[in-house]
């Protein structure tokens, strides 16, 4: 009965509350320097993920469509991909600490998504429909999640590098992976995100759309192509070993910050994605 009464926004609100609890708990993990393999934060994010998934499933069934039709739905899908990717990576005990860095990002995105203006009442069904749009949306947003976790791993790399440079005991006693492993994890996550982004863009090119819709001049499409080239350049430069490891980590973080700051604006400007 309670599940029937709850709307998708109720479920998402509860998920955001758990992201908040995880963020608060992460403060304590920061204070102890990650010196123990703590499962509590992982299970807090797992509970949030279950509620978040319930919200998305309920919304999807209510509109009989992949729930990516407005900014609220796209934002919640975006956050869902980040926590889903973390829960898989967090199965490895020595990478579970990433949750302490992912949870504040998830909380911020969740609070933003709850703004009423992002979720206007649904009008006619969107032009995009069918399995292809689901593939397009899922791969694109999973790519963003991988980029986000790559930025988190890069931030951890910079912290570990700083601690080792100044001979801090925390670098020795913590459960952080070796600094070389953090660099590899960040690169692999960004590479996975780049592949997913490529698949998503290829699927989006073949989506049905109105005859008068301009695809190559759509702001969201241009932004996505620009993002694709940014990450391609970073991966090529890494292959050529042009930037230092520190420079690469800073670049991964900067690219994801750019993604976060421009994601919603380009959605609002796009006639194809915000009809």
C-alpha positions as CSV (number, residue, x, y, z in Angstrom):
1,X,0.0,0.0,0.0
2,X,2.8,2.4,0.9
3,X,4.7,1.6,-2.3
4,X,1.5,2.4,-4.3
5,X,1.0,5.7,-2.5
6,X,4.6,6.8,-3.1
7,X,5.2,8.7,-6.3
8,X,8.5,8.6,-8.1
9,X,9.5,12.0,-6.5
10,X,8.8,10.6,-3.0
11,X,11.2,7.7,-3.8
12,X,13.8,10.1,-5.2
13,X,13.5,12.4,-2.2
14,X,14.3,9.5,0.1
15,X,17.2,8.6,-2.1
16,X,18.6,12.1,-1.8
17,X,18.2,11.8,2.0
18,X,20.4,8.7,1.9
19,X,22.9,10.6,-0.3
20,X,22.9,13.2,2.5
21,X,23.5,10.6,5.2
22,X,26.3,9.2,3.1
23,X,27.8,12.7,2.7
24,X,27.7,13.3,6.5
25,X,29.3,9.9,7.1
26,X,32.0,10.7,4.6
27,X,33.1,13.6,6.7
28,X,34.1,11.1,9.4
29,X,35.9,8.9,6.8
30,X,37.9,12.0,5.8
31,X,38.8,12.6,9.5
32,X,40.1,9.1,10.1
33,X,42.1,9.2,6.8
34,X,40.4,6.1,5.3
35,X,42.5,3.8,7.5
36,X,40.0,1.0,7.6
37,X,37.7,-0.7,5.1
38,X,34.4,0.6,6.2
39,X,31.3,-1.0,4.7
40,X,28.7,1.5,6.2
41,X,29.1,4.1,3.4
42,X,28.8,1.5,0.7
43,X,25.5,0.2,2.1
44,X,24.2,3.8,2.6
45,X,24.8,4.3,-1.1
46,X,23.3,0.9,-2.0
47,X,20.1,1.9,-0.1
48,X,20.0,5.2,-1.9
49,X,20.5,3.4,-5.2
50,X,17.6,1.0,-4.5
51,X,15.3,4.0,-3.8
52,X,16.7,5.9,-6.8
53,X,16.0,2.9,-9.1
54,X,12.5,2.6,-7.7
55,X,11.9,6.3,-8.6
56,X,13.1,5.9,-12.1
57,X,11.2,2.6,-12.7
58,X,8.0,4.2,-11.3
59,X,8.4,7.3,-13.6
60,X,9.2,5.1,-16.6
61,X,6.1,3.0,-16.2
62,X,4.0,6.1,-15.6
63,X,5.0,7.6,-18.9
64,X,5.6,4.3,-20.8
65,X,8.9,5.7,-21.9
66,X,12.6,5.9,-21.0
67,X,12.6,8.6,-18.3
68,X,14.8,11.2,-19.9
69,X,12.2,13.6,-21.3
70,X,13.0,16.7,-19.2
71,X,15.7,18.1,-17.0
72,X,14.5,16.4,-13.9
73,X,14.5,13.0,-15.5
74,X,17.8,13.5,-17.3
75,X,19.4,14.8,-14.1
76,X,18.2,11.8,-12.0
77,X,19.4,9.4,-14.7
78,X,22.7,11.2,-14.7
79,X,23.1,10.7,-10.9
80,X,21.9,7.1,-11.1
81,X,24.6,6.2,-13.5
82,X,27.3,7.6,-11.2
83,X,26.1,5.6,-8.2
84,X,25.6,2.5,-10.3
85,X,29.1,2.7,-11.6
86,X,30.4,3.2,-8.0
87,X,28.6,0.2,-6.6
88,X,30.3,-2.0,-9.2
89,X,33.7,-0.5,-8.6
90,X,33.1,-0.5,-4.8
91,X,32.9,-4.3,-4.8
92,X,36.7,-4.1,-4.7
93,X,37.5,-3.2,-1.0
94,X,40.5,-1.0,-1.9
95,X,38.4,1.2,-4.2
96,X,35.4,1.5,-1.8
97,X,36.7,4.8,-0.5
98,X,35.5,6.5,-3.8
99,X,32.0,6.6,-2.3
100,X,33.2,9.3,0.2
101,X,33.9,11.5,-2.8
102,X,31.0,10.5,-5.0
103,X,28.3,11.1,-2.3
104,X,28.7,14.9,-2.1
105,X,28.4,15.1,-5.9
106,X,25.3,12.9,-5.8
107,X,23.8,15.0,-3.0
108,X,24.4,18.2,-5.0
109,X,22.9,16.8,-8.2
110,X,20.0,15.3,-6.3
111,X,19.1,18.6,-4.5
112,X,19.3,20.4,-7.8
113,X,17.0,17.9,-9.5
114,X,14.4,18.4,-6.9
115,X,13.8,22.0,-8.1
116,X,10.1,22.0,-9.2
117,X,10.9,24.0,-12.4
118,X,12.9,21.1,-13.8
119,X,9.9,18.8,-13.8
120,X,6.9,20.4,-15.6
121,X,3.8,18.4,-16.3
122,X,4.2,16.0,-19.3
123,X,2.5,17.2,-22.5
124,X,2.4,15.1,-25.7
125,X,4.8,12.2,-26.0
126,X,8.3,13.4,-27.1
127,X,9.4,12.8,-30.7
128,X,12.1,10.5,-29.6
129,X,10.7,7.0,-29.0
130,X,11.6,3.4,-29.1
131,X,14.5,1.2,-28.1
132,X,17.0,3.4,-29.9
133,X,16.4,6.4,-27.7
134,X,16.8,4.2,-24.6
135,X,20.2,3.1,-25.9
136,X,21.1,6.7,-26.7
137,X,20.2,8.0,-23.3
138,X,21.6,5.1,-21.3
139,X,25.0,5.1,-23.0
140,X,25.4,8.9,-22.9
141,X,24.5,9.1,-19.2
142,X,26.6,6.1,-18.3
143,X,29.5,7.9,-20.0
144,X,28.9,10.9,-17.8
145,X,28.9,8.7,-14.8
146,X,32.2,7.1,-15.8
147,X,33.7,10.6,-16.4
148,X,32.5,11.6,-13.0
149,X,34.2,8.6,-11.2
150,X,37.3,9.2,-13.3
151,X,37.4,12.8,-12.0
152,X,36.9,11.4,-8.4
153,X,39.8,9.0,-8.9
154,X,41.9,11.9,-10.3
155,X,41.1,13.9,-7.2
156,X,42.3,11.0,-5.0
157,X,45.5,10.8,-7.1
158,X,46.2,14.4,-6.5
159,X,45.6,14.0,-2.7
160,X,47.8,11.0,-2.5
161,X,50.5,12.7,-4.5
162,X,50.3,15.7,-2.2
163,X,50.5,13.6,0.9
164,X,53.5,11.6,-0.4
165,X,55.3,14.8,-1.5
166,X,55.0,16.2,2.0
167,X,55.6,12.9,3.7
168,X,52.3,12.8,5.5
169,X,51.6,9.7,7.6
170,X,48.1,9.5,6.2
171,X,49.5,8.4,2.8
172,X,51.2,5.4,4.5
173,X,48.3,4.4,6.9
174,X,45.3,5.0,4.6
175,X,43.6,2.3,2.5
176,X,44.1,4.3,-0.7
177,X,45.4,2.2,-3.6
178,X,48.9,2.9,-4.7
179,X,49.2,6.2,-6.6
180,X,50.0,4.3,-9.8
181,X,46.8,2.3,-9.5
182,X,44.7,5.5,-9.0
183,X,46.1,6.9,-12.2
184,X,45.3,3.7,-14.1
185,X,41.8,3.6,-12.6
186,X,41.1,7.2,-13.7
187,X,42.3,6.5,-17.2
188,X,40.3,3.3,-17.6
189,X,37.2,5.0,-16.3
190,X,37.6,7.9,-18.8
191,X,38.3,5.5,-21.6
192,X,35.1,3.5,-20.8
193,X,33.2,6.8,-20.7
194,X,34.6,7.8,-24.0
195,X,33.5,4.5,-25.6
196,X,30.0,4.8,-24.1
197,X,29.8,8.4,-25.4
198,X,30.8,7.3,-28.8
199,X,28.1,4.6,-28.9
200,X,25.5,7.1,-27.6
201,X,26.3,9.7,-30.2
202,X,26.2,7.1,-33.0
203,X,22.7,6.0,-31.7
204,X,21.5,9.6,-31.4
205,X,22.4,10.3,-35.0
206,X,19.8,7.7,-36.2
207,X,17.0,8.8,-33.9
208,X,13.7,9.8,-35.6
209,X,13.0,13.5,-35.3
210,X,10.8,16.2,-36.9
211,X,11.5,17.0,-40.6
212,X,12.4,20.6,-39.8
213,X,14.7,19.7,-36.8
214,X,18.3,20.7,-37.4
215,X,20.6,18.0,-36.0
216,X,24.1,19.4,-36.5
217,X,23.3,22.9,-35.3
218,X,21.5,21.7,-32.2
219,X,23.3,23.2,-29.1
220,X,23.2,19.8,-27.2
221,X,24.6,18.0,-30.2
222,X,27.4,20.5,-30.7
223,X,28.2,20.4,-27.0
224,X,28.4,16.6,-27.0
225,X,30.7,16.6,-30.1
226,X,32.9,19.2,-28.4
227,X,33.0,17.0,-25.2
228,X,33.9,14.0,-27.4
229,X,36.8,15.8,-28.9
230,X,38.0,17.0,-25.4
231,X,38.2,13.5,-24.0
232,X,39.7,12.1,-27.3
233,X,42.4,14.8,-27.0
234,X,43.1,13.9,-23.4
235,X,43.3,10.2,-24.1
236,X,45.6,10.8,-27.2
237,X,47.9,13.1,-25.2
238,X,48.0,10.5,-22.4
239,X,49.1,7.9,-25.0
240,X,51.8,10.2,-26.2
241,X,52.8,10.9,-22.6
242,X,52.7,14.6,-23.2
243,X,51.1,15.9,-20.0
244,X,52.4,14.9,-16.6
245,X,50.4,12.5,-14.4
246,X,49.4,15.5,-12.3
247,X,48.4,17.5,-15.4
248,X,46.3,14.7,-16.7
249,X,44.5,14.3,-13.4
250,X,43.8,18.1,-13.3
251,X,42.5,17.9,-16.9
252,X,40.1,15.0,-16.1
253,X,38.7,17.0,-13.2
254,X,38.4,20.2,-15.2
255,X,36.6,18.4,-18.1
256,X,34.1,16.9,-15.7
257,X,33.5,20.2,-13.9
258,X,32.9,21.8,-17.4
259,X,30.4,18.9,-18.1
260,X,28.5,19.6,-14.8
261,X,28.4,23.4,-15.3
262,X,27.1,23.2,-18.9
263,X,25.0,20.1,-18.9
264,X,21.7,21.7,-17.9
265,X,22.2,24.9,-19.9
266,X,22.7,23.0,-23.2
267,X,19.6,20.9,-22.4
268,X,17.5,24.0,-22.0
269,X,18.9,25.5,-25.2
270,X,18.3,22.3,-27.3
271,X,15.0,22.1,-29.3
272,X,15.7,18.4,-29.8
273,X,16.2,17.6,-26.1
274,X,14.0,20.2,-24.5
275,X,10.9,20.4,-26.8
